[in-house]
């Protein structure tokens, strides 16, 4: 079953590309026609690519791995923040910090610094500082929160990158390619799709276009998370049943062992009485 359809994408304006003079020849297979100097994207291919990307994202989420969303352009910021938060995934909507992937330990140190400032505030040390020091620390905390607050829970490198506008986020794409991290991206007619593993040909400037594509992808991620949750619940139930069964078996064996001596005690006197009776019957004959 398709996660989107032609009409939905058409209504959202996903088919509008860039001016013909700004096109990238590598996008030729995904261009349907040219009208009034603007390239029109083939939405039938867009539907197929969305389904392909959504299925891959679902499997990544199902395996318990993280997908980092990247969109620093104004019209995509709020949408990406909303959709990524809904599926509990990290995102970057401010300036991309150079070396965020290739120099990840340094980024983690900055995130830990933010946590140490929070600790100062909570343990009372903050109140012993001068007003100037408090102001400097507060500004530093606000800056770190703005740039890195959305990736505070990202303790290791993400397993995939989802990018809106490949040209604007070219540094993020290069870092991901260098580390072998798969890249999912909305690619417009002016961009090069060669460095993208799962490309979605569509308009990357319109809010409606970005939203309809993110809806489909984040719905797939949510499905993957639900399936993972269900599988873990089943595994837990099966483990508990196995533990209960393993406890029942020793009890049954113990009960059998306790019953065996009692039977022997009951049968033993019967065996000993038989010879005595025979001797009593033989005694008169001997006399």
Buried (B, 14 or more C-beta within 10 A) or exposed (E): EEBBEBEBBEEBBBBBBBEBEEBBEEBEEBBBEBEEEBBBBBBEBBBBBBBBBBBBBBEBBBEEBBBBBBBBBEBBBEBBBEBBBEBEBBBBBBEBBEEBBBEBEEBBEBBEBBEEBEEBBEEEEBEEEEEEEBEEBEEEBEEBBEBBEBBBEBEEBBBBBBBBBBEBBBBBBBBBBEEEBBBBBBBBBBBBBEBBBBBBBBBBBBBBBBBBBBBBBBBBBBBBBEBBEEEEEEEEEEEEEEEEEEEEEEEEEEEEEEEEEEEEEEEEEEEEEEEEEEEEEEEEEEE
